[in-house]
Amino acid sequence: MSWGPWQILLVLAIILVLFGGKKLPELAHSLGKSLGEFKKGKEEGDRETAKPEVEKAEAKQISDPKPVTPEVVS
C-alpha cells in the first residue's frame, strides 16, 4: 500500500485535531530526541558487536606469530 498525498494530509489533520496546535511542537521535539537516542544506542550496539571480532583477530595474530628465520652472516 502506497501513501498518496491525500492520505498523508488526512493523517496529519487527524493528528492535529487529536493533539491540538500547542501540543504538536512538544510531541515533535520528544519524537526527535527519542530518535536521536535510538540511533545513538544502535551505534553503540554496533560498536560492541564489532569489538569481539577485532579482539579475535588480534588474538589470532598474537597466537600465530610468523616464524623468524635466522640470518646467516658470512
N, C-alpha and C positions, 0 to 999 in steps of 0.2 A: 504494500500500500504506500503510495507516494503522497506526500503532503503538498497540496496546492496552496496558492496564496489565500484563498477564501477560508480554508480550514485553519490556517495559521492565524488569520485575523479573528476567526471565531473563538479559538482557544484563548488568544490574548484578551479579547473582550470579556470572556467568562472570568478569566483571572482578575481583570480589572474590577469587575462587579463584585467578585467574592472578597477580595482583599482591600479594595479602595486605593485611591491615589496616594495617600500618605504612607501606607504600609509597603507599597511596591519597592521604593528605593531601599528600605531596610531589608526586605527579602532578597533583592538582587545583591546587596552588599554581603549578606550572610552566605548566599549561594557562591559568590565569588571567593570568599575566604575558605569555604568548605572545599571547593575545587582545588584551590591552591594547596591546602593541607593534604588533600588526597594525592596530588601529583608529587608533593614532597615525600610523603610516605612511600609511594610507589618507587621513586628513585632510590630511597634508602634501602628498600627491599631488594631492588635490582642489584645494588652495590653489595649487599650482604650475601646474596646468592652467588655473586661473581667471585667473592673472596675465597671460598673453598677451592674453586677451580685454579685460581692463581697460586694458592698455597700448595696444592697438589703438584702443580708444575714446578714450583720452586723446590719442593721436597724431592721430586724425581731428579732434578738436576744435581742436587746435593748427594743423593744416594747413588747415583750412577755417574761418578766422575770419569772423565776421559783418562785412559792410562797415559802415563808420562813415559816417554822413551828416552833413555839416557843418550846424551850426545857423546860421540867418540871424538876425542881430540888427538890429532896425530902430531 
